[in-house]
Amino acid sequence: MTVLLVIWAAVGLGAGVLFADSLNAFSLGGYPLGFWFAQQGSIVVFVLLILIYAVLLNRLDAAHHRDLEEIRRKTEAAG
């Protein structure tokens, strides 16, 4: 989660505000890259980070669900 938060901060604050002047030397879709990140890029990255977070948590939930089922089976067999 820390890595995702650092990426979010770097893109949202870094690319959109702090490094905007440097990024404006490049363009994307006819707009300066710093402006693009401030207006749309940070939102796109944020949505992608939410997707990555959801996928990772689904994997973690599935692993815990398997562990819980195994514990229940052992408890039922022993009891």
C-alpha positions in Angstrom: 0.0 0.0 0.0 2.9 2.3 0.7 4.2 1.9 -2.8 0.8 2.7 -4.3 0.6 5.9 -2.1 4.0 7.0 -3.1 3.2 6.6 -6.8 -0.1 8.5 -6.2 1.8 11.3 -4.5 4.5 11.5 -7.1 2.1 11.6 -10.0 -0.5 13.9 -8.3 1.8 16.4 -6.6 5.1 15.8 -8.4 4.1 15.6 -12.1 1.1 18.0 -11.8 2.7 20.7 -9.7 6.4 20.3 -8.7 7.8 19.1 -12.0 5.2 20.6 -14.3 7.7 23.2 -15.8 10.1 20.4 -16.7 7.4 18.2 -18.1 6.0 21.1 -20.2 8.9 20.6 -22.6 7.1 17.6 -23.8 3.6 17.4 -25.2 0.8 14.7 -25.2 -2.1 15.1 -27.5 -1.1 18.7 -28.3 -1.0 19.8 -24.6 2.0 20.3 -22.4 2.7 17.2 -20.4 2.7 19.0 -17.1 -0.7 20.4 -17.8 -1.9 17.0 -19.0 -0.8 15.3 -15.7 -2.4 18.1 -13.6 -5.7 17.8 -15.5 -6.1 14.2 -16.6 -3.0 12.1 -16.0 -3.2 12.1 -12.3 -6.8 11.0 -12.4 -6.0 8.2 -14.9 -3.1 7.0 -12.7 -5.3 7.2 -9.6 -8.0 5.0 -11.3 -5.2 2.5 -12.3 -3.9 2.4 -8.8 -7.4 1.6 -7.5 -7.6 -1.2 -10.0 -4.2 -2.6 -8.9 -5.2 -2.3 -5.2 -8.5 -4.1 -5.8 -6.7 -7.0 -7.7 -4.1 -7.3 -5.0 -6.7 -7.4 -2.2 -8.8 -10.0 -4.1 -5.7 -12.2 -4.2 -5.1 -11.7 -0.5 -8.7 -12.4 0.3 -8.6 -15.6 -1.7 -5.5 -16.7 0.1 -7.1 -16.0 3.5 -10.3 -17.7 2.5 -8.3 -20.9 1.5 -6.5 -20.8 4.9 -9.8 -20.3 6.8 -11.4 -23.3 4.9 -8.4 -25.5 5.8 -8.7 -24.5 9.4 -12.4 -25.3 9.4 -11.9 -28.7 7.8 -9.2 -29.6 10.4 -11.4 -28.4 13.2 -14.4 -30.4 11.9 -12.2 -33.5 11.5 -10.7 -33.2 15.0 -14.0 -32.4 16.7 
